[in-house]
Amino acid sequence: MSADPDDKPVPRFRRSDEFSRFGVEPKVWFRAPENKTLAAQCASVFGDVKPRIGTIVLRYETDDKGTILANAGYKLTALITNVEKYQTIQNLIRGGWNLFDHDLLISCGRGADDKQWQHLTFTPAPESFLRRAPADFQAQITAEAEVLFNGALCKKFAKALPDEEILKLLGAHSFGGQLPMANPGNPFVQQPTASQFSGSTEPGPASAPPGSAFSDLVAKETRTHNQQLAV
């Protein structure tokens, strides 16, 4: 929880914009780069960026109707969801269901058939179990959740990759899994041209290294971005 300008506690969320493609080699799962030119190239190869939003939730032991069991145990866990489900939660909050005063009942929309818990529904409960707990227990849970929010939760998201690694992924997928390698002993095997790597239809010099023109543009924008951050 954190406080809004009116000192009312509000839930805290983290967002990660990611590119992903599984079931192919090399696998793709990385955070969208800050460099807009590079991000646009990633979108053209890997599809639209996928936002993922997460928070830490306090999970109680309940029966199958969501009623908290007597002497219920608990655990703190990460909830990672998409923009649509996040918007559903935000609509509940805007509708007057402050999640500091009300628990949120989370159920699987397709029952036991949904092994990955992808089809979730959210229903506000009449009150908050934590709010009825002793103050020292509330403080303990809040402190533990803060540590997880700033640590373990971040590991649930894709990693940020250096621009150079992203360029290699783009090249590998453009050439069906791996970049063609130059063979000094075979004059008939050449490096891919800059135009091949960048997706351009314009011919490029056969001696150009993979993606040199696009790589230079990415490097230039990255330097500019870093300089702006340093100011």
C-alpha positions, 0 to 999 in steps of 0.5 A, a space after each residue: 500500500 501507499 498513500 495518495 495525495 489525500 492520505 488514503 491508502 491505495 494499492 501499488 502496482 508495477 508495469 513491465 512492457 515486454 516482447 515475447 515469443 515462445 515455442 521458437 528458437 531462440 526464445 524471445 522474452 525481454 523488456 521493451 527497450 527505451 530506444 524508440 527506433 529499436 522498439 519499433 523494429 522489435 514490434 515489426 518482428 515480434 509483434 506488439 508489445 505486451 504490458 504485464 502488471 503485477 503487485 503483491 497480494 496477501 492470500 488467505 486460506 478459504 473454503 471453495 466459497 471464499 470464506 476465510 477458514 478459522 485459524 486461517 494461514 496466509 502467504 504473500 504472493 505475486 499477482 501478475 496480470 494483463 492490462 484488461 484485468 488491471 483495468 477491472 481492478 481499477 474500476 472497482 476502486 473507482 467505484 468505491 471499493 477501496 482495497 484497503 477496506 475491502 478484500 478482493 475475492 479472486 476466482 478462476 472463470 473456468 474452474 479447475 479446467 484452467 490450470 494456468 489461472 488465466 481467466 480470473 474474475 474479481 469480486 470485492 468482499 464486504 470487509 478487509 480481514 487484514 484491517 481486523 487484525 492486530 496493528 503489529 500484524 498489519 505492520 509486519 505484513 506491510 513490511 514483508 510485502 514492501 520487501 517482495 514488491 521491490 525485490 522478488 516481484 521484479 524477477 517475475 518480469 522480463 529482463 532488460 537486455 542491452 541493445 546489442 543483444 536485442 539486435 542479435 535476436 532480431 537478426 537471428 529471427 530474420 534469418 530463421 534462427 541464426 545469423 549467417 557467419 562469414 567464412 574467410 576461406 569461402 568467398 561465396 559465403 558473405 556476411 548479411 547486408 545492412 539492408 537485409 538485417 533492417 528489413 529494407 528492400 534497398 540493396 546494401 554493400 555486401 561487405 557491411 557487417 550485420 545490421 550496421 546502418 540500423 545498429 548505428 542508428 540504435 547506438 546513436 539514439 541510446 547515447 542521446 537517451 542516456 545523456 538526457 537521463 544524466 542531465 
